[in-house]
């Protein structure tokens, strides 16, 4: 039995915000218990020197295979190229403290292949909850890396195909978005029967549908047919926000999509893309403020590869900062990448420091509960009891 003890920790309870000075004992990659002092410690002992220890971060809107700028995407790309790029993105995410990702549409279903390779121990990467390709209408948002479907029967078939190949959830696209020049956020791209078909497949397989969506009318339609997770929510009104909250559904805001123009410039995006994103920034932030006021469940997701940085911070942390600007306090922002995220992906063994949970951990030098600034200084990352990064050594 592999045992490891982290001593001299300040453990952060991300549910209550309480800080406990305790040791953390790990057995076979799982948190076994905590103690005020490790009077006896079998196996390896790591002195955390009073650092603040939190659950590893969970980022729930990820495209590991995406190409920037979008115009350089190749739908016929050799799957090996897709796999190498996805692996590199996953490796970088893990080192940044993102120990779990939820993917929402990948070329060649690279997320599923990478998930299986990680599970076999061939490569190191984050835990992956996979969407496979995702399903969009012909010519719609996501066209080029998704399955293309028109009509309820085709949506049934292609959603089932993603599940057959190993998808954990189903991704659809209700409206246009930023990535295509002639699309708008209010452009409806799916009819009700298509939405219903996707949800029927998800329900039959005990999973759920997440939907790219721009405006309130599309969110209301998705909610009507059983979509339980909405991505982006660029334009959200108060009535729809309350309906989403009442349904206990989730929004993944991806505020960084419209607030990261410097990152976009560094990655060679065309000027029209940068302008389109920036022009949506104000409405996007107000929409998420509306969601916060309504009590909607918010979950961290970046769209930008989660191992990247923006404004000097890992983008998952930057997304938390954006959420604070939208009205969350620091603890609530931490919860978007821990407790709330684990609930969305249906993994209660992640996103907390309770005994029985996976030993996926990060450490920062100061208390992040009242002020997120220390989250910019993650110096220690552990996944499943294995030290991924320790900047002190």
C-alpha positions in Angstrom: 0.0 0.0 0.0 1.6 3.3 -1.2 1.4 5.9 1.6 2.3 9.6 1.6 1.8 12.3 4.2 1.7 16.0 3.6 2.6 17.7 6.9 2.4 21.4 7.9 -0.5 22.1 5.7 -3.2 24.7 5.9 -6.1 22.8 4.4 -8.7 24.9 2.6 -12.3 23.7 2.9 -13.7 25.0 -0.3 -17.3 24.5 0.9 -17.1 26.6 4.0 -13.9 28.6 3.6 -12.5 27.2 6.9 -8.7 26.8 7.1 -7.4 23.9 9.2 -3.7 23.4 10.1 -3.4 19.7 9.7 -1.5 16.9 8.0 -3.0 15.1 5.0 -2.5 11.3 4.7 -2.8 9.7 1.3 -3.1 6.0 0.5 -3.0 4.6 -3.1 -3.8 8.0 -4.6 -6.8 8.7 -2.3 -7.1 11.0 0.7 -7.2 8.7 3.7 -7.6 11.2 6.6 -6.3 14.3 8.2 -4.7 14.8 11.6 -3.6 17.7 13.7 -0.1 16.2 13.8 1.4 13.2 11.9 2.7 11.5 15.1 3.5 8.5 13.0 3.8 8.6 9.3 4.5 5.6 7.2 5.9 6.1 3.7 7.0 9.4 2.2 6.5 12.6 4.0 6.4 16.0 2.3 6.7 19.2 4.4 4.4 21.8 2.9 5.9 24.5 5.1 2.5 26.1 6.1 1.3 26.3 2.5 -2.5 26.5 1.7 -3.6 23.3 0.2 -6.7 23.1 -2.0 -8.4 20.6 -4.3 -7.0 20.4 -7.8 -8.8 22.7 -10.3 -11.5 21.4 -12.6 -12.0 23.2 -15.9 -15.2 22.4 -17.7 -15.1 24.0 -21.1 -12.0 22.7 -22.9 -11.0 22.0 -26.5 -7.6 20.3 -26.3 -7.4 19.9 -30.1 -8.4 23.3 -31.2 -6.1 25.2 -33.6 -5.4 29.0 -33.4 -6.2 31.0 -35.4 -9.4 29.2 -36.3 -8.8 29.8 -40.0 -5.8 27.3 -39.9 -8.0 24.4 -38.7 -8.0 21.4 -41.0 -10.9 19.0 -40.7 -8.9 16.4 -42.5 -5.9 16.6 -40.2 -3.9 13.4 -39.6 -5.3 12.0 -36.3 -1.7 11.6 -35.0 -1.2 15.4 -35.3 -4.4 16.0 -33.4 -3.3 13.6 -30.7 0.1 15.2 -30.2 -1.4 18.7 -29.9 -4.1 17.4 -27.5 -1.5 15.7 -25.3 0.6 18.8 -25.1 -2.4 20.9 -24.1 -3.3 18.3 -21.4 0.2 18.2 -20.1 0.3 22.0 -19.8 -3.1 22.1 -18.1 -2.0 19.6 -15.5 1.2 21.5 -14.6 -1.0 24.6 -14.3 -3.0 22.9 -11.5 -6.0 21.8 -13.6 -6.1 18.2 -12.6 -9.4 17.5 -14.4 -10.9 18.8 -17.6 -14.3 18.4 -19.3 -13.9 18.5 -23.1 -16.7 19.9 -25.2 -15.9 18.9 -28.8 -12.6 17.6 -30.2 -11.3 16.9 -33.7 -10.9 13.2 -34.3 -12.3 12.5 -30.8 -8.7 13.1 -29.6 -10.0 13.6 -26.0 -11.2 10.0 -25.8 -8.0 8.6 -27.1 -6.0 10.7 -24.7 -8.2 9.8 -21.8 -7.6 6.1 -22.5 -3.8 6.7 -22.9 -3.7 8.5 -19.5 -5.7 5.7 -17.9 -3.3 3.1 -19.1 -0.3 5.1 -17.8 1.2 5.7 -21.2 1.2 9.5 -20.8 0.6 11.9 -17.9 -2.4 14.3 -18.2 -5.5 15.6 -16.5 -8.5 13.4 -15.8 -10.8 13.9 -18.8 -14.5 13.8 -19.1 -15.1 13.6 -22.8 -17.6 14.9 -25.3 -16.0 13.3 -28.3 -16.7 15.3 -31.5 -20.0 17.0 -30.5 -22.8 17.4 -32.9 -23.8 20.5 -34.9 -26.0 21.3 -37.9 -24.5 21.4 -41.3 -22.7 24.7 -41.7 -23.3 25.6 -38.0 -21.0 26.6 -35.2 -18.4 23.9 -34.7 -18.6 22.8 -38.3 -15.3 21.2 -39.2 -14.5 19.3 -36.0 -18.0 18.1 -35.1 -20.4 15.5 -36.4 -22.9 17.2 -38.7 -26.6 16.4 -38.4 -29.8 17.7 -39.8 -33.1 16.6 -38.4 -34.0 14.6 -35.3 -33.1 11.2 -36.8 -29.5 12.4 -37.7 -29.1 13.9 -34.2 -30.1 10.6 -32.6 -27.6 8.7 -34.7 -24.7 11.1 -34.3 -25.2 11.6 -30.5 -25.4 7.8 -30.2 -22.2 7.5 -32.2 -20.3 9.8 -29.8 -21.5 7.8 -26.9 -20.5 4.6 -28.7 -17.0 5.9 -29.1 -16.8 6.7 -25.3 -18.2 10.1 -24.8 -19.2 10.9 -21.2 -21.7 13.6 -22.2 -23.2 15.1 -25.3 -22.3 18.5 -26.8 -24.6 20.4 -29.1 -24.6 23.9 -30.6 -27.9 25.9 -30.3 -26.7 29.2 -31.8 -23.9 30.9 -33.6 -20.8 32.3 -31.8 -17.5 34.0 -32.2 -15.5 31.6 -34.3 -17.3 32.1 -37.6 -17.4 35.6 -39.1 -20.9 35.5 -40.5 -22.6 34.0 -37.4 -24.4 35.9 -34.7 -25.0 35.0 -31.0 -28.8 35.2 -31.6 -28.8 33.0 -34.7 -30.8 29.9 -33.9 -29.2 26.8 -35.5 -31.2 23.9 -34.1 -34.9 23.1 -34.2 -36.8 21.8 -31.2 -36.9 18.2 -32.5 -33.2 18.1 -32.8 -32.6 19.4 -29.3 -35.2 16.9 -28.0 -33.4 14.1 -29.8 -30.0 14.9 -28.3 -31.6 15.0 -24.8 -33.3 11.7 -25.4 -30.0 10.0 -26.2 -28.4 11.5 -23.1 -31.2 10.5 -20.8 -31.2 6.9 -22.2 -27.5 6.7 -21.4 -27.7 8.3 -17.9 -25.8 11.4 -18.9 -26.6 15.0 -19.9 -26.4 17.5 -22.7 -24.3 20.7 -22.6 -25.0 23.3 -25.3 -23.1 26.2 -26.8 -25.6 29.0 -26.6 -25.6 32.8 -27.2 -29.0 34.2 -26.2 -31.9 33.8 -23.8 -34.4 32.5 -26.3 -32.2 29.6 -27.2 -31.5 28.9 -23.6 -35.2 28.9 -22.8 -35.7 26.4 -25.7 -32.9 24.2 -24.5 -34.2 24.3 -20.9 -37.7 23.3 -22.2 -36.3 20.1 -23.8 -34.0 19.2 -20.9 -30.6 20.7 -21.6 -28.9 21.1 -18.2 -25.7 22.9 -19.0 -25.3 26.1 -21.0 -21.9 27.3 -22.4 -21.1 31.0 -22.7 -24.5 32.6 -22.3 -23.4 35.8 -24.0 -26.8 37.5 -23.7 -28.9 36.4 -20.7 -32.0 38.1 -19.4 -33.3 37.9 -15.8 -36.4 35.8 -16.6 -34.3 33.1 -18.3 -31.6 33.3 -15.6 -34.3 32.6 -12.9 -35.7 29.7 -15.0 -32.2 28.2 -15.2 -31.7 28.6 -11.5 -35.1 27.1 -10.7 -34.2 24.1 -12.9 -30.9 23.6 -11.0 -29.2 23.9 -14.4 -25.6 25.2 -14.9 -23.9 28.0 -16.8 -20.2 27.7 -17.8 -19.6 31.4 -18.5 -16.2 31.3 -20.3 -15.9 35.0 -19.6 -12.3 34.8 -20.9 -13.6 34.3 -24.4 -14.6 37.9 -24.6 -12.0 39.4 -22.2 -8.7 38.0 -23.5 -7.8 40.2 -26.5 -4.1 40.2 -25.7 -4.0 36.4 -25.6 -5.8 36.4 -29.0 -3.3 38.7 -30.5 -0.4 36.6 -29.2 -2.0 33.5 -30.9 -2.4 35.1 -34.3 -6.2 35.6 -34.4 -7.6 37.6 -37.3 -8.6 41.1 -36.4 -12.3 40.5 -37.1 -12.3 37.7 -34.5 -10.6 39.9 -31.9 -13.1 42.8 -32.6 -16.1 40.4 -32.4 -15.0 39.0 -29.1 -14.2 42.4 -27.6 -17.5 43.9 -28.8 -19.4 41.2 -26.9 -17.4 41.7 -23.6 -19.7 44.2 -21.9 -23.0 42.3 -22.6 -21.3 39.0 -21.7 -20.2 40.3 -18.3 -23.6 41.8 -17.6 -25.2 38.5 -18.5 -23.2 36.6 -15.9 -23.9 39.3 -13.4 -27.6 38.6 -14.1 -26.9 34.8 -13.6 -25.2 35.5 -10.2 -28.1 37.6 -9.0 -30.5 34.8 -9.9 -28.5 32.2 -8.1 -27.5 30.2 -11.1 -24.9 27.4 -10.6 -21.7 28.7 -12.3 -18.8 26.4 -13.3 -15.3 27.3 -14.4 -14.5 26.8 -18.1 -12.0 28.7 -20.2 -12.4 27.7 -23.9 -8.8 28.9 -24.1 -6.5 25.9 -23.5 -6.3 25.7 -19.7 -2.6 25.5 -19.5 -2.2 28.9 -21.1 -1.8 32.2 -19.3 -3.5 35.5 -19.7 -2.5 38.7 -17.8 0.2 36.7 -16.0 -2.2 34.1 -14.6 -3.3 30.6 -15.5 -6.5 31.0 -17.5 -8.5 28.9 -15.1 -7.5 31.4 -12.4 -8.1 34.3 -14.7 -11.7 33.0 -15.2 -12.2 33.0 -11.4 -11.1 36.6 -11.4 -13.6 37.4 -14.1 -16.3 35.7 -12.1 -15.5 37.9 -9.1 -16.0 40.9 -11.4 -19.4 39.4 -12.2 -20.4 39.4 -8.6 -19.0 36.2 -6.9 -16.8 36.5 -3.9 -13.4 34.7 -3.8 -14.7 31.6 -2.1 -17.6 31.3 -4.6 -15.1 31.7 -7.5 -13.0 28.9 -6.0 -16.1 26.7 -5.9 -16.7 27.2 -9.6 -13.5 25.2 -10.2 -14.0 22.7 -7.4 -17.3 21.8 -5.8 -19.6 23.2 -8.5 -17.5 21.5 -11.2 -17.4 18.1 -9.5 -21.2 18.2 -9.2 -21.6 19.0 -12.9 -19.3 16.2 -14.0 -20.9 13.8 -11.5 -17.6 13.1 -9.7 -18.1 13.6 -6.0 -14.6 12.1 -5.4 -13.1 15.3 -7.0 -13.1 18.9 -6.0 -12.7 18.5 -2.3 -10.3 17.3 0.4 -12.6 14.8 2.1 -11.4 11.3 3.0 -12.2 9.0 0.1 -11.6 11.6 -2.6 -8.8 11.5 -5.1 -5.6 13.1 -3.9 -5.7 15.8 -6.6 -4.2 18.9 -4.9 -2.6 22.3 -5.4 -0.8 24.5 -3.0 -0.5 28.3 -2.9 1.6 30.5 -0.5 -1.2 32.5 1.1 -4.9 32.3 1.9 -7.0 32.5 -1.3 -10.4 32.4 0.4 -10.8 36.2 0.9 -8.6 37.3 -2.0 -7.8 35.2 -5.1 -4.4 36.8 -5.7 -2.5 33.8 -4.2 -4.0 31.6 -6.9 -1.7 33.2 -9.4 1.2 31.6 -7.4 0.4 27.9 -7.6 3.7 26.2 -6.8 2.7 22.6 -6.1 0.5 20.2 -8.0 -0.4 16.6 -7.1 -2.7 14.2 -9.0 -3.7 10.9 -7.6 -1.0 11.1 -5.0 1.8 11.7 -7.5 3.7 15.0 -7.3 3.4 16.6 -10.8 5.1 19.9 -9.8 6.9 21.3 -6.8 8.6 24.6 -7.6 10.6 24.4 -4.3 12.7 21.4 -5.5 
